[in-house]
Amino acid sequence: AVPALEPTDRYAALDELEQLCGQPEVNAIHMEPGWAARPMYADDANLYPIYERLAKRGMPALISAGGTIGPDFSYVDPVHLHRVAKDFPNLKLVIGHGGWPYIHQALAVAYDCANVHLSPDMYLNVPNMPGSLEYVRAANFYLGDRLLFGTAYPARPMVESIEHFHRLPFDKGVKERVLYQNAARLFGIH
């Protein structure tokens, strides 16, 4: 399970995080800083104690940073997560929505930071989505072990997402890692 955490009140978020981390079915924590009660960037100082706690516990942070999350597109600019990844090199970060529309920047963050994974979900699985093949190219080159399949269901129907995914030009062996193996390793699913 990947429960969502409302990070605006840092102390309440840290208390909730402790409760969630004690549950064996919790594999990661999800936050959408741009849609928080007080919208903030992913590198807001208010979030750093949360990142620190997650890093100490070895629990991944899934940060929605793509699409229209936040008051404007600056809230999904991957530069904010690049700072977090550099400040917390032991924290496993997942960029939800793959940093879209900042695809090249998100891919550059993942190239520079081995602790960063991308889950472009519907931005990979919608036919003719601008930039979607860039994720595939990166997976075939250096991101094959850190790209994660997702659908963004119910925004994108699951069956159609899977059908489209299977038509993408992944190199041999990469598709299986993206569909399951990468997430199983990241989230400790056996």
PALUMKE-997536 format. One line per field, with one value per residue: residue number from 1; residue in one letter; x, y, z of N, C-alpha, C, CB in turn. Coordinates in Angstrom, 1 decimal. Glycine has a CB too. Layout:
// residues N
num NUM ...
residu a ...
n.xx X ...
n.yy Y ...
n.zz Z ...
ca.xx X ...
ca.yy Y ...
ca.zz Z ...
c.xx X ...
c.yy Y ...
c.zz Z ...
cb.xx X ...
cb.yy Y ...
cb.zz Z ...
This chain:
// residues 190
num 1 2 3 4 5 6 7 8 9 10 11 12 13 14 15 16 17 18 19 20 21 22 23 24 25 26 27 28 29 30 31 32 33 34 35 36 37 38 39 40 41 42 43 44 45 46 47 48 49 50 51 52 53 54 55 56 57 58 59 60 61 62 63 64 65 66 67 68 69 70 71 72 73 74 75 76 77 78 79 80 81 82 83 84 85 86 87 88 89 90 91 92 93 94 95 96 97 98 99 100 101 102 103 104 105 106 107 108 109 110 111 112 113 114 115 116 117 118 119 120 121 122 123 124 125 126 127 128 129 130 131 132 133 134 135 136 137 138 139 140 141 142 143 144 145 146 147 148 149 150 151 152 153 154 155 156 157 158 159 160 161 162 163 164 165 166 167 168 169 170 171 172 173 174 175 176 177 178 179 180 181 182 183 184 185 186 187 188 189 190
residu a v p a l e p t d r y a a l d e l e q l c g q p e v n a i h m e p g w a a r p m y a d d a n l y p i y e r l a k r g m p a l i s a g g t i g p d f s y v d p v h l h r v a k d f p n l k l v i g h g g w p y i h q a l a v a y d c a n v h l s p d m y l n v p n m p g s l e y v r a a n f y l g d r l l f g t a y p a r p m v e s i e h f h r l p f d k g v k e r v l y q n a a r l f g i h
n.xx 0.8 0.4 0.0 -1.4 0.0 -0.7 1.2 1.2 1.0 3.7 4.3 2.0 2.0 4.4 3.8 1.6 3.0 4.7 2.8 1.8 4.2 4.5 2.8 2.7 1.8 2.3 4.2 5.4 5.3 3.1 3.0 1.6 2.8 2.3 -0.5 -1.1 -2.7 -1.6 -0.1 3.0 6.5 8.3 10.8 10.5 11.3 9.7 9.1 11.4 12.0 10.3 11.2 13.7 13.0 11.8 14.0 15.6 14.1 14.2 12.1 10.4 9.6 6.9 6.4 4.1 4.6 4.0 2.1 -0.8 -0.4 -0.7 -0.7 0.4 2.5 5.1 5.2 5.6 8.0 10.9 13.3 13.1 12.8 15.2 16.9 16.1 16.7 19.5 20.1 19.2 20.5 20.1 17.4 14.8 13.3 10.3 9.2 6.1 3.8 5.8 7.1 6.0 5.0 7.8 9.6 12.3 13.8 13.1 14.0 16.7 17.2 16.8 18.9 21.1 20.8 20.9 19.0 16.5 13.4 11.1 7.7 5.8 3.1 0.0 1.1 2.9 1.3 -0.8 -1.9 0.0 0.8 2.5 6.0 6.1 7.6 10.1 10.5 10.6 12.9 14.8 14.5 15.4 18.0 19.4 17.6 16.2 16.0 14.7 12.3 8.9 5.8 2.6 -0.9 -2.5 -5.1 -8.3 -8.2 -7.1 -8.1 -7.5 -7.2 -6.9 -4.6 -2.7 -2.7 -1.8 0.8 2.1 2.5 4.6 8.0 10.0 13.2 14.4 13.6 13.3 10.7 9.5 10.8 9.9 7.1 6.8 9.1 10.8 9.2 8.6 11.1 11.7 9.6 9.8 8.3 7.5
n.yy -1.2 2.3 4.9 8.2 11.3 14.2 17.0 19.6 20.5 20.0 18.6 17.2 15.6 14.1 12.7 11.1 9.8 8.1 6.4 5.2 4.0 1.9 0.0 -3.1 -3.5 -1.2 0.2 2.5 6.1 8.5 11.8 14.9 17.7 20.1 20.2 20.4 21.5 23.9 24.9 23.8 23.6 20.6 20.7 22.2 23.5 22.6 20.0 18.6 17.3 15.2 13.8 13.1 11.4 9.3 8.4 7.4 5.3 3.8 3.8 4.4 7.5 8.6 11.1 13.1 14.7 16.0 16.7 18.6 19.4 21.4 25.1 26.2 25.3 25.4 24.0 21.4 21.2 19.4 20.2 20.8 18.3 17.3 18.7 17.6 14.9 15.1 16.1 14.1 11.4 8.7 8.4 6.8 8.0 8.5 9.8 10.7 10.7 11.2 13.6 15.1 18.0 18.3 16.5 15.8 17.1 15.7 13.2 13.8 14.3 11.7 10.5 11.7 11.1 8.3 7.4 8.0 7.3 6.9 7.2 7.4 6.9 7.6 9.4 7.9 5.9 6.8 6.8 8.6 10.6 13.5 13.3 10.8 8.6 9.2 8.3 5.6 5.4 6.2 4.2 2.0 2.7 3.8 3.8 1.4 -0.1 1.6 2.6 2.7 1.0 2.4 3.4 5.6 5.2 6.2 8.0 7.2 4.4 1.1 -1.3 -0.4 1.1 -0.9 -2.4 -0.5 -0.1 -2.5 -2.3 -0.5 0.3 -1.2 -2.5 -6.0 -7.7 -5.4 -4.5 -6.3 -5.7 -3.1 -3.4 -5.0 -6.0 -3.9 -2.3 -4.3 -4.8 -2.2 -1.6 -3.7 -6.1 -9.4
n.zz 0.0 -0.7 1.0 1.1 2.2 3.9 3.8 4.8 7.6 9.2 11.7 12.3 10.1 10.4 12.7 11.7 9.7 11.3 12.4 10.0 9.1 10.8 10.0 8.4 5.7 4.4 1.9 0.8 0.8 -0.3 -1.7 -2.7 -3.1 -4.5 -4.5 -1.9 1.2 1.7 -1.0 -2.1 -3.1 -4.1 -2.9 -0.6 2.6 4.7 4.1 4.4 7.0 6.8 4.5 5.5 7.6 6.1 4.6 6.6 7.5 5.2 3.4 0.4 -1.3 -3.0 -5.2 -6.5 -9.4 -12.0 -14.9 -14.1 -11.4 -8.9 -8.4 -10.7 -13.5 -12.5 -10.2 -10.8 -11.9 -12.4 -11.2 -8.5 -7.3 -8.0 -6.3 -3.9 -4.2 -4.3 -1.8 -0.2 -0.7 0.0 0.0 -1.6 -4.4 -6.2 -9.1 -9.7 -12.4 -14.0 -14.3 -16.4 -18.1 -18.3 -19.4 -20.5 -18.5 -16.2 -16.9 -17.0 -14.3 -13.3 -14.6 -13.4 -10.7 -9.0 -7.2 -8.0 -9.4 -12.1 -12.8 -15.3 -15.8 -17.2 -19.0 -20.4 -21.4 -23.0 -26.3 -28.7 -27.0 -26.4 -26.2 -24.9 -25.9 -25.2 -22.6 -23.1 -24.7 -22.8 -20.9 -22.4 -22.6 -20.0 -17.9 -17.4 -15.1 -13.4 -14.2 -13.9 -14.3 -14.6 -14.4 -13.9 -13.3 -12.1 -14.2 -16.6 -18.4 -17.3 -18.9 -21.5 -21.1 -20.5 -22.9 -24.7 -23.7 -24.2 -26.9 -27.1 -28.1 -26.4 -25.5 -25.6 -22.6 -21.1 -20.8 -19.0 -16.7 -16.3 -16.1 -13.7 -12.2 -11.4 -9.6 -7.7 -6.6 -5.6 -3.8 -2.1 -2.6 -2.6
ca.xx 0.0 1.1 -1.0 -1.0 0.3 -0.9 2.4 1.2 1.4 4.8 4.3 1.0 2.5 5.4 3.0 0.9 4.0 5.1 1.7 1.8 5.4 4.4 1.9 3.5 1.4 2.7 5.5 5.9 4.4 2.8 2.7 1.4 3.1 1.6 -1.9 -1.3 -3.6 -0.8 0.7 4.5 7.3 8.8 12.0 10.1 11.9 8.7 9.1 12.7 12.0 9.5 12.2 14.7 12.4 11.6 15.3 16.1 13.4 14.3 10.8 10.4 8.6 6.3 6.0 3.4 5.3 3.8 0.7 -1.3 -0.5 -0.3 -1.3 0.9 3.5 6.3 5.2 6.0 9.4 11.8 14.5 12.8 13.1 16.7 17.5 15.7 17.5 20.9 20.1 18.9 20.9 19.7 16.0 14.3 12.3 9.6 8.5 4.8 3.4 7.0 7.6 5.4 5.6 9.2 10.1 13.7 14.4 12.9 14.9 18.0 17.3 17.1 20.2 22.1 20.6 20.5 17.9 15.3 12.7 10.0 6.4 5.0 1.7 -0.8 1.9 3.5 0.3 -1.8 -1.4 0.4 1.1 3.8 7.1 6.0 8.6 11.4 10.6 11.0 14.3 15.6 14.5 16.3 19.4 19.9 16.5 15.5 15.8 14.1 11.1 7.8 4.5 1.4 -2.0 -3.3 -6.5 -9.3 -8.0 -6.9 -8.6 -6.4 -7.0 -6.3 -3.2 -1.8 -2.7 -0.9 2.1 2.6 2.9 5.7 9.2 11.0 14.2 14.1 13.8 13.1 9.3 9.1 11.3 9.1 5.8 6.7 10.3 11.3 8.4 8.7 12.3 11.7 8.7 10.0 7.2 8.1
ca.yy 0.0 3.5 5.9 9.6 12.0 15.6 17.5 21.0 20.6 19.0 17.8 16.2 14.6 13.2 11.7 10.2 8.9 7.1 5.4 4.4 3.2 0.8 -1.0 -3.9 -3.4 0.1 0.0 3.8 7.2 9.4 13.2 15.8 19.0 21.2 20.1 20.4 22.6 25.1 24.4 24.0 22.8 19.4 21.0 23.1 23.1 21.9 18.6 17.9 16.3 14.0 13.1 12.6 10.2 8.2 7.9 6.6 4.0 3.0 3.8 5.3 8.6 8.8 12.5 13.5 15.9 16.0 17.1 19.9 19.3 22.7 26.3 26.4 24.2 25.5 23.1 20.1 21.3 18.4 20.8 20.7 16.9 17.1 19.2 16.6 13.7 15.4 16.3 12.8 10.4 7.4 8.3 6.4 8.9 8.1 11.0 10.3 11.4 11.2 15.0 15.6 18.1 18.5 15.1 15.8 17.5 14.6 12.1 14.2 14.1 10.3 10.1 12.2 10.6 6.8 7.1 8.5 6.4 7.6 6.5 8.3 6.4 7.9 10.1 6.9 4.9 7.4 6.9 9.9 11.6 14.1 12.9 9.4 7.7 9.6 7.4 4.3 5.5 6.2 2.8 1.2 3.2 3.8 3.8 0.2 -0.6 2.6 3.1 2.0 1.0 2.8 3.7 6.8 4.8 6.0 9.0 6.4 3.0 0.2 -2.3 0.4 1.4 -2.1 -2.7 0.4 -0.3 -3.7 -1.9 0.4 -0.3 -1.6 -3.6 -7.3 -7.8 -4.1 -4.4 -7.1 -5.0 -1.9 -3.9 -5.6 -6.3 -2.7 -2.0 -5.3 -4.5 -0.9 -1.6 -4.9 -7.0 -10.7
ca.zz 0.0 -0.7 1.4 0.8 3.4 3.7 4.4 5.2 9.0 9.3 12.9 12.2 9.0 11.0 13.6 10.8 9.1 12.3 12.4 8.8 8.9 11.7 9.3 7.5 4.4 3.8 1.1 0.4 1.1 -1.5 -1.4 -3.8 -2.5 -5.2 -4.1 -0.4 1.7 1.4 -2.1 -1.9 -4.1 -3.5 -2.1 0.5 3.8 5.5 3.7 4.6 8.0 6.3 3.7 6.4 8.3 5.2 4.3 7.8 7.5 4.0 2.8 -0.8 -1.3 -4.3 -5.2 -7.8 -10.0 -13.4 -15.2 -13.6 -10.0 -8.3 -9.0 -12.1 -13.9 -11.8 -9.1 -11.2 -12.4 -11.7 -10.5 -7.1 -6.9 -8.2 -5.1 -2.8 -4.5 -4.0 -0.4 0.5 -1.6 0.5 -0.1 -2.9 -4.8 -7.4 -9.7 -10.2 -13.6 -14.8 -14.6 -17.6 -19.4 -18.2 -19.6 -20.6 -17.3 -15.3 -17.3 -16.6 -12.9 -13.0 -15.1 -12.5 -9.4 -9.0 -6.2 -8.6 -10.3 -12.8 -13.1 -16.1 -15.9 -18.4 -19.9 -21.2 -21.9 -23.9 -27.6 -29.3 -25.9 -26.7 -25.3 -24.3 -26.4 -24.5 -21.5 -23.6 -25.1 -21.6 -20.3 -23.2 -22.4 -18.7 -16.9 -17.5 -13.7 -12.6 -14.8 -13.3 -15.0 -13.9 -15.4 -13.4 -13.2 -13.2 -15.2 -17.8 -18.2 -17.1 -20.0 -22.6 -20.8 -20.7 -24.3 -25.4 -23.1 -24.9 -28.2 -27.1 -28.5 -25.4 -25.9 -24.9 -21.2 -20.4 -20.6 -17.8 -15.5 -16.1 -15.7 -12.4 -11.4 -10.7 -8.5 -6.7 -5.9 -4.9 -2.7 -1.3 -2.8 -3.0
c.xx 0.9 0.1 -0.4 -0.9 0.1 0.2 2.3 1.6 2.4 4.7 3.2 1.4 3.5 4.8 2.3 1.9 4.5 4.0 1.7 3.0 5.3 3.4 2.7 3.1 1.8 4.1 6.1 4.9 4.3 2.4 2.5 1.6 2.4 0.1 -2.2 -2.2 -2.9 0.2 2.2 5.2 7.9 10.1 11.7 10.7 11.0 8.7 10.3 12.7 11.2 10.5 13.2 14.2 12.3 12.9 15.8 15.4 13.5 13.0 10.8 9.3 8.2 5.8 5.3 4.0 5.2 2.3 0.4 -1.4 0.1 -0.9 -0.8 2.0 4.8 6.4 5.6 7.4 10.3 13.0 14.3 13.1 14.6 17.4 17.3 16.6 18.9 21.0 19.9 19.2 20.5 18.1 15.6 13.2 11.6 8.9 7.2 4.4 4.7 7.6 7.0 4.8 7.1 9.9 11.6 14.4 14.3 13.8 16.4 18.2 17.6 18.4 21.3 22.0 20.1 19.4 16.6 14.7 11.6 8.9 5.6 3.5 1.0 0.0 2.8 2.5 -0.8 -1.3 -1.2 0.6 2.5 4.9 7.1 7.1 10.0 11.6 11.1 12.4 15.2 15.6 15.4 17.7 19.9 18.8 15.7 15.2 15.1 12.8 10.0 6.5 3.5 0.3 -2.6 -4.8 -7.1 -9.2 -7.8 -7.3 -7.4 -6.2 -6.4 -4.9 -2.2 -1.7 -1.7 0.6 2.8 3.0 4.1 7.0 10.3 12.0 13.8 14.5 13.4 11.6 8.9 9.6 10.3 7.7 5.7 8.0 10.8 10.5 8.5 10.0 12.2 10.8 8.8 8.8 7.9 7.1
c.yy 1.2 4.6 7.3 10.3 13.5 16.3 18.9 21.3 19.5 18.1 16.8 15.1 13.7 12.2 10.7 9.2 7.8 6.0 4.5 3.5 1.9 -0.3 -1.8 -3.9 -2.1 0.0 1.4 4.8 8.1 10.8 13.9 17.3 20.2 21.3 20.1 21.5 23.9 24.6 24.8 23.2 21.6 19.6 22.0 22.6 22.4 20.4 17.9 17.0 15.1 13.2 12.4 11.3 9.0 7.6 7.0 5.3 3.2 2.9 4.8 6.4 8.7 10.2 12.8 14.8 15.8 16.4 18.5 19.9 20.6 23.9 26.6 25.3 24.3 24.5 21.7 20.1 20.4 19.0 20.7 19.3 16.6 17.5 18.2 15.4 13.9 15.5 15.1 11.7 9.0 7.3 7.9 7.2 8.4 9.4 10.5 11.2 11.7 12.6 15.7 17.0 18.3 17.2 15.0 16.1 16.3 13.4 12.5 14.0 12.6 9.9 10.5 11.6 9.2 6.5 7.6 7.5 7.3 6.7 7.4 8.0 6.8 8.7 9.2 6.1 5.5 7.4 8.3 10.9 12.2 13.7 11.5 8.5 8.0 8.7 6.1 4.3 5.5 4.9 1.9 1.5 3.0 3.7 2.5 -0.4 0.4 3.2 2.2 2.1 1.6 3.2 5.1 6.5 5.6 7.1 8.3 5.0 2.0 -0.7 -1.6 0.7 0.2 -2.5 -1.8 0.2 -1.4 -3.4 -1.0 -0.3 -0.5 -2.6 -4.8 -7.2 -6.5 -4.1 -5.1 -6.4 -3.8 -2.3 -4.3 -5.6 -5.1 -2.3 -3.0 -5.1 -3.3 -1.0 -2.9 -5.9 -8.3 -11.7
c.zz 0.0 -0.3 1.2 2.2 3.1 4.5 5.0 6.7 9.2 10.5 12.8 11.1 9.6 11.9 12.7 10.1 10.0 12.4 11.2 8.6 9.8 11.1 8.3 6.0 3.7 3.2 0.8 0.9 -0.1 -1.0 -2.7 -3.3 -3.2 -4.9 -2.6 0.0 1.5 0.3 -1.8 -3.0 -3.4 -2.7 -1.0 1.8 4.8 5.3 4.1 5.8 7.7 5.4 4.5 7.1 7.4 4.8 5.4 7.8 6.2 3.2 1.6 -0.6 -2.8 -4.3 -6.6 -8.3 -11.5 -13.7 -14.6 -12.1 -9.4 -9.0 -10.4 -12.3 -13.2 -10.6 -9.5 -11.9 -11.7 -11.0 -9.0 -6.6 -7.1 -6.9 -3.9 -3.0 -4.1 -2.5 0.4 -0.5 -1.2 0.4 -1.5 -3.3 -6.1 -7.9 -10.4 -11.4 -14.4 -15.1 -15.8 -17.3 -19.5 -18.4 -19.7 -19.2 -16.2 -15.6 -16.9 -15.1 -12.6 -13.5 -14.1 -11.1 -9.4 -8.1 -6.8 -9.6 -11.0 -13.0 -13.9 -16.3 -17.2 -19.4 -20.8 -22.0 -22.7 -25.3 -28.1 -28.2 -26.3 -25.7 -24.7 -24.7 -25.8 -23.3 -21.9 -24.0 -23.8 -20.9 -21.1 -23.1 -21.0 -17.6 -16.8 -16.1 -12.8 -13.2 -14.3 -14.1 -14.1 -14.9 -15.1 -13.4 -12.0 -14.3 -16.6 -17.6 -18.2 -18.3 -21.2 -22.4 -21.0 -22.1 -25.0 -24.9 -23.9 -26.3 -28.3 -27.4 -27.5 -25.9 -25.1 -23.4 -20.4 -19.9 -19.3 -16.6 -15.2 -15.5 -14.2 -11.6 -10.7 -9.5 -7.4 -5.9 -5.0 -3.7 -1.8 -1.4 -3.3 -3.5
cb.xx -1.0 1.7 -1.2 -2.1 1.8 -2.4 3.5 -0.1 0.1 6.1 4.1 -0.3 3.1 6.5 2.0 0.1 5.2 5.3 0.3 1.8 6.6 3.8 0.7 3.4 -0.1 2.7 5.2 6.2 5.0 1.6 3.8 0.0 4.6 1.8 -2.6 0.1 -3.9 0.0 0.3 4.9 8.5 9.2 13.1 8.6 12.5 7.3 8.8 13.7 11.3 8.3 12.8 15.2 11.1 10.9 16.3 15.9 11.9 14.9 9.7 10.1 9.3 5.2 7.2 1.8 6.8 4.1 -0.3 -2.6 0.3 1.2 -1.0 1.5 3.7 6.6 3.8 5.0 9.9 12.3 14.7 11.3 12.2 17.2 16.9 14.2 17.4 21.4 19.1 17.4 22.4 20.1 15.4 13.9 12.8 8.5 9.4 3.7 2.6 6.8 9.1 4.3 5.0 9.6 9.6 14.2 13.7 11.4 14.9 18.3 16.0 16.0 20.5 21.9 19.6 21.7 18.2 15.5 12.0 10.5 5.7 5.7 0.9 -2.0 2.8 4.4 -0.2 -2.3 -2.4 -0.6 1.1 3.7 7.1 4.7 8.7 11.3 9.2 10.1 14.5 15.0 13.0 15.8 19.5 20.6 15.6 16.3 17.1 15.1 11.1 7.5 4.1 1.8 -3.0 -2.9 -6.7 -10.7 -6.9 -5.3 -9.6 -6.7 -8.4 -7.1 -3.1 -2.4 -4.1 -1.3 2.0 1.6 1.7 5.9 9.8 10.3 15.6 14.9 15.2 13.4 8.5 9.8 12.7 8.9 5.3 6.2 11.3 11.4 6.9 8.7 13.5 11.1 7.3 10.1 6.2 8.9
cb.yy 0.0 3.8 5.7 10.3 11.8 16.1 17.4 21.6 20.4 19.8 18.7 16.9 15.4 14.0 12.5 10.9 9.8 7.7 6.1 5.4 4.0 1.2 -0.3 -5.4 -3.6 1.3 -0.7 3.9 8.0 8.8 13.8 15.6 19.3 21.1 19.0 20.5 22.4 25.7 25.0 23.6 23.7 18.4 21.5 23.2 24.3 22.5 18.4 19.0 17.0 14.4 14.0 13.6 10.6 8.8 9.1 7.4 4.4 1.6 4.1 4.5 9.9 7.8 13.4 13.6 16.0 14.7 16.1 20.3 18.1 22.8 27.4 27.8 24.3 26.9 23.1 19.5 22.8 17.4 22.3 21.1 15.9 17.9 20.5 16.3 13.3 16.6 17.4 12.7 10.4 7.2 9.7 4.8 10.3 7.0 11.8 10.3 12.6 10.6 15.0 14.7 19.2 19.2 14.5 16.7 18.7 14.1 11.9 15.7 14.6 9.5 10.8 13.7 11.5 6.0 7.8 9.9 5.2 8.2 6.0 8.4 6.9 8.7 11.1 6.0 4.2 8.8 6.2 10.3 11.0 15.6 13.8 8.8 7.7 11.1 7.3 3.9 6.8 7.3 2.3 1.3 4.6 5.1 4.9 -0.8 -1.0 3.7 3.1 2.4 -0.4 4.1 2.6 8.0 3.3 6.1 9.9 6.5 2.7 -0.7 -2.9 1.6 1.9 -3.3 -2.7 1.9 -0.6 -4.8 -1.2 1.1 0.5 -2.0 -3.1 -8.4 -8.1 -2.9 -5.0 -8.5 -4.5 -1.1 -5.0 -7.0 -6.9 -1.5 -1.9 -6.7 -4.4 0.2 -1.5 -4.5 -6.5 -11.3
cb.zz 1.2 -2.2 2.9 0.0 3.9 4.2 3.5 4.9 10.0 9.3 14.1 11.8 7.8 11.7 14.5 9.8 8.7 13.6 12.6 7.6 9.3 13.0 8.7 7.9 4.3 4.9 -0.1 -1.1 2.4 -2.3 -0.5 -4.4 -2.5 -6.7 -4.8 0.3 3.2 2.6 -3.4 -0.5 -4.6 -4.6 -2.9 0.6 4.5 5.2 2.2 4.8 9.3 5.5 2.7 7.5 8.9 3.9 4.0 9.1 7.7 4.2 3.8 -2.0 -0.8 -4.7 -5.0 -7.6 -9.5 -14.0 -14.7 -14.3 -9.4 -8.3 -8.1 -12.3 -15.4 -11.2 -8.5 -12.2 -12.4 -12.7 -10.9 -6.8 -7.7 -9.4 -4.7 -2.9 -6.0 -4.7 0.0 0.9 -1.8 1.9 0.2 -2.9 -5.1 -7.2 -10.7 -9.1 -13.3 -16.1 -14.7 -18.2 -20.2 -16.9 -20.9 -21.7 -16.7 -15.4 -18.8 -17.0 -12.2 -13.8 -16.5 -12.4 -8.7 -8.7 -4.9 -9.3 -9.6 -14.2 -11.8 -17.4 -14.7 -18.0 -19.2 -20.3 -20.8 -23.4 -28.6 -30.2 -24.5 -26.8 -24.2 -24.6 -27.9 -24.1 -20.7 -24.8 -25.9 -20.6 -20.3 -24.7 -22.9 -18.4 -17.2 -18.2 -13.1 -12.2 -16.4 -11.8 -15.5 -12.9 -15.3 -14.3 -13.0 -12.5 -14.9 -18.2 -19.3 -15.9 -20.4 -22.9 -19.3 -19.9 -25.0 -25.1 -21.6 -24.8 -28.9 -25.7 -29.7 -24.1 -25.5 -25.7 -20.9 -21.3 -21.7 -17.9 -15.8 -17.4 -16.6 -12.5 -12.3 -11.7 -9.0 -7.3 -6.9 -5.9 -3.3 0.1 -3.8 -1.9
